[in-house]
Every structure is written in structure tokens, then in C-alpha cells.
Amino acid sequence: MENITISCVNDGKEYRLRPGKPLSAIAPKTVTDSLTGKEYPVLAALVDHQLQSLDFPVFYPHRVEFIGYNHPEGRRTYLRSLSFLAQRAARALFPEKVFKINHSLPSGLYCKFRAEKVADENIMRMREEMRRLVAADLPFTHETILSSKAEAIFEAQNQKLKAGLQRSVGSYFCTVYYLDGVADNFYGPLVPSTGYLKVFDLMPFHHGFCLQYPSDEDVTRTIPRQKQIKLTTTLKEYGYWCKTTGIVSVAALNKRLLDGKAVELINLCEAHQERGYAALADKIYAARDRVKIVFLAGPSSSGKTSSSLRVSQQLKVLGLNPKVIELDNYFVPRERTPKDEFGEYDFEALEAMDLDLLGKHLNTLLSGGEVELPRYDFKQGRPFFEGNRMRLEENDILVMEGIHALDPAMVPSVDQSRIYRIYASALTSLKLDENCCISTTDNRLLRRMVRDNRVRGISPEDTILRWPSVRRGEGKYIFPFQENADMQFNSALLYELPMLRYFAEPLLRRITPASPAYAEAVRLLKFLSFVVPLQPSEIAAIPPTSIMREFIGGQTL
């Protein structure tokens, strides 16, 4: 047979491979980041914009881009592999225990053994065993087998969530990975061998430990330790709520829907969330003699707008009169807007806001005075004053939402004791299985994709391609300050992934293989394929005041 032509994006060259040869035969050792110029070890490849492992056999001509940790898919490949490494070490040291990765944290992945606290000496043993496996440079291998056979393997390994997921999906075949004789499955490729996973650490945390992985800024070091107590508390509370409903995994969620109980679940989730908004309003009301301003912040598509409206409703029930100041009207004139490292206007930077004017207005309102509010014209790039005046009366309270609302530097001249700060995000604790927790980021990306296509006419492809920039802004301006919140609110709902599958799946299928967004579309479609979708009659049961209506339409707030 003739050799196969491979067009390599990284160096612009063409390579010839015998049919069946793996990509590793032509893979460079490192790739260079086009923005920073830094070198990164190659971890995987995008074959015609679709993620593949380096052992991918070549039988047809392809366009190939080799990727490292600087690429989102490279980071996911590393984390999947590191998760398997941790699972293998746990099984070697504690074969009678069930090891679980519960959820992500600012400092890494929170891991524990089922129903028991992990002793510090056992964390040290785990770390040393993982280092031994890395030094041995053992290969990750995989094969496609009958799902029934895989289910039996996972049952024998006491991985009930993994076995249950295989049952609920109903596929004939699945891919099983192996490391040092132990089987597992993951929802994307792994690195070639354990020797690629030199950068990691284990940090004791709560009842388990934090599995730390490389920092985005410096892949030779693990991500720095960060404050995470309030976030952990919020996730723990949501985990308890999941246990209360009996839905701790996607398999359990699927069963509930297949049993015809979707509407019952929707009503239960909405009632639970309404109690959350009421609890928020109660705390603000209890501090009404001191608090006159409510700041609400959160990452993209966390439901900030709906949350501010729902909290305002609950405050009205208690006899307060919420008034809204839109922080977007306090941008500086365009010529004063800072620029980012790429020379583009950085509208998310704190310096893009007229902080002096905002602070002056808030202090005037708090002292009983009257202010004239600006209206920012984004086309002309400057604020205008049109006689819109405001004063705070006795029962009035300001409600303001914006990405900098938790940053103390936003209004340093204002008495901080007069401000109540809320952090909102969609912090799901649902798991696909023992190794794979559902990404909060993926949840928000799907929300944004559905909303942007419906409201703003933005294609799903554009939403995906803009997402890395959105994430960089969140990392700079939101996540570092989330622990400053007086209270954190979880806007996730147990039924939303089945709902999002119904709306997002057809949008993702429009993205063609030629698109640079294709790899992400394929990954999201694979993730959604594990979730049973809601039906139109079930979606109709979502109330018009639901936070989900902000994304799918029909909201009456």
C-alpha cells in the first residue's frame, strides 16, 4: 500500500507514513505556544480538528496539530491521565477502599475514599506510590470491548457509578483503558505513559486531599494553593442535596427521567432553589440596619441576572425596596479604556470602569444625597447624563451585579460594612463516575451557547472560540475574589443537563469538521451522550421564573 500523507500544522511540513503507523512516529518532543513563545511537551494531537492520542494509527491523509499543556485539550488529556494514575496508586495501596474524585477546587481535584477520612500518612503513601509509577514510565493502553464486559469489570472493582453509567447509556461497546494491569474508562484519550506526569502533588484537605496538577503559567510547578473554604462548603451543601434526592450521579439522574419523573424532579429542584433565594434575602434583611448595598458577582452564564432579580423579589416580600444600578454604565470613555497584551480593548479590566465616579455616587447615596446616574453609549464609547436621578429612602436597598463586585479595590472609598457581597455560580456535584466529576465550566459553556444563539444571534462555533478569552478574564477578575463573598449561591439545578442536551445538541452538530471548534464540539457531544434528554412536554413544566429561562427563553422576571 502507498504511504499516507500527513500535513503537520506545527511546522507546515508534509510527512509520509506507512498505513497503520501511529502519530507518535512523526510527533515532535515539544510544541511552541504562538502567543508566549514557551515550549511545551507534546501530549496529544488534533487530527482533522478531532482529539486523538499519540498512538492513533494512520490509514488516511490527515491534517494534524500536535498539542501540549498550553492547549485546553492538552490540559484535559493530562488531567485524565493523572486521575488514572491516582486511581491506580489507590488501588495498589488500599485495594479494599473505593477511591473517588469528587469535584474540582481552586487548588486542584478533591479526592477521598468513600465514607472515611484519609489519614495524612496515607496521603504521603499515595504520593510516593504515584511517583514510583511515574518513574517506571508505564504505558497507558486501551481497547474497545463489549459494554456488558466492561460493566462486569467495574462491578468487580466496586466502581458502582461507572458500572451504572454503562447500564444507563445502553451502548454495545465502550473503550477501556489499562495501566499496570488495572482497567478503567475515561471520556477522552490519555498521554502515552506515566512518565509524562511528573508534575503533581497531594495536599491534605478536609476529609481527603487535593490532587494538584501543573499551573497554566508554569507547567514545571503545580497550581498555587488558594483559599477555598467557602467554595468547598457550597459544594458540600449541594452534595448533601444530591444525596437527599437520591441523585448523586448521571446514571441515577437518567434512571429518574426514564422512570417518567422528570416533572416531579423539576418542581423539587425549583422549590429547593427558591428556598436558597429566600435564605439569601433573610440574611440581607437581618443586616438591614447596616447594609444598604448588595453586590452580586459570578462567572459567565452563572445566572447573575436572574439571581439578582430573584433575590430582589424575596427582598420585596420582606418589605424592602430594591433599586438597581447597572455597573455597565460606569465604563470610562473609550480613549481611557486599557488594552490587553494583544493590543485589544480590555473591557473586563477593573481600570475600564470609572471607579472614582462610582465611589462618589455610592457615598452620596449612603449619606442620603441624590445622584444623577450615567447611561453608557457603547457605540459612541462614552457615558451620557440624561436626568436619571436616584436617592435612597429608608426601605430602599441597592442591588448591583458585575464581574468586579467581589474585588475590594472596586470601591475602596465606600464603607465596606454597608455592602453585602454574593458570589453566584453553577457548582454541580454530579459525577459521571468515580473518576469523572462534571465540569462546572462545561455546564456554563452549554448555558451560554444556548442563550447566545437564541438572544444574540451568536453561532455555537463563535461561542466556543470566544470561550478561552472569557475564561482568562474570569481567572483574572472573578475567581481570585470568590472567597470575599459574604454568601455563595449555587445556581445549578439537577435537571439542567438533560434540558441543555435538548437545546445544545442540535447546535453542536452544526459545527463542521473543518472548524477549529470541532474538537470541542465533539467532546461536548460525547459528554452529553451520557445524559438522557428532557422531552418538550417536560421542558414546558419549567416555571417562567426559573433561572433556566434566562438561557432557554420564556422568563417572566
Sequence and secondary structure as in RCSB ss.txt:
>XXXX:A:sequence
MENITISCVNDGKEYRLRPGKPLSAIAPKTVTDSLTGKEYPVLAALVDHQLQSLDFPVFYPHRVEFIGYNHPEGR
RTYLRSLSFLAQRAARALFPEKVFKINHSLPSGLYCKFRAEKVADENIMRMREEMRRLVAADLPFTHETILSSKA
EAIFEAQNQKLKAGLQRSVGSYFCTVYYLDGVADNFYGPLVPSTGYLKVFDLMPFHHGFCLQYPSDEDVTRTIPR
QKQIKLTTTLKEYGYWCKTTGIVSVAALNKRLLDGKAVELINLCEAHQERGYAALADKIYAARDRVKIVFLAGPS
SSGKTSSSLRVSQQLKVLGLNPKVIELDNYFVPRERTPKDEFGEYDFEALEAMDLDLLGKHLNTLLSGGEVELPR
YDFKQGRPFFEGNRMRLEENDILVMEGIHALDPAMVPSVDQSRIYRIYASALTSLKLDENCCISTTDNRLLRRMV
RDNRVRGISPEDTILRWPSVRRGEGKYIFPFQENADMQFNSALLYELPMLRYFAEPLLRRITPASPAYAEAVRLL
KFLSFVVPLQPSEIAAIPPTSIMREFIGGQTL
>XXXX:A:secstr
   EEEEETTTS EEEE TT BGGGT  SEEE TTT  EEE  EEEETTEEE TT B  S EEEEEE TTSHHHH
HHHHHHHHHHHHHHHHHH TTS EEEEEEETTEEEEEETTB   HHHHHHHHHHHHHHHHHT BEEEEEEEHHHH
HHHHHHTT HHHHHHHHHH  SEEEEEEETTEEE  SS   SBGGG    EEEEETTEEEEE B SS TTSB   
   HHHHHHHHHHHHHHHHHT  BHHHHHHHHHTT HHHHHHHHHHHHHHHHHHHHHHHHHTTTT  EEEEE ST
TS HHHHHHHHHHHHHHTT EEEE  GGGGB  GGG  B TTSSB TTSGGGB HHHHHHHHHHHHTT EEEEEE
EETTTTEEEEEEEEEE  TTEEEEEE TTTT TTSSTTS GGGEEEEEEE     BSSSS B  HHHHHHHHHHH
HIIIII   HHHHHHHHHHHHHHHHHHTGGGGGG SEEEE   TTHHHHHHHHHHHHHTTS TTSTTHHHHHHHH
HHHTTS    HHHHTTS TTSTTHHHHS    
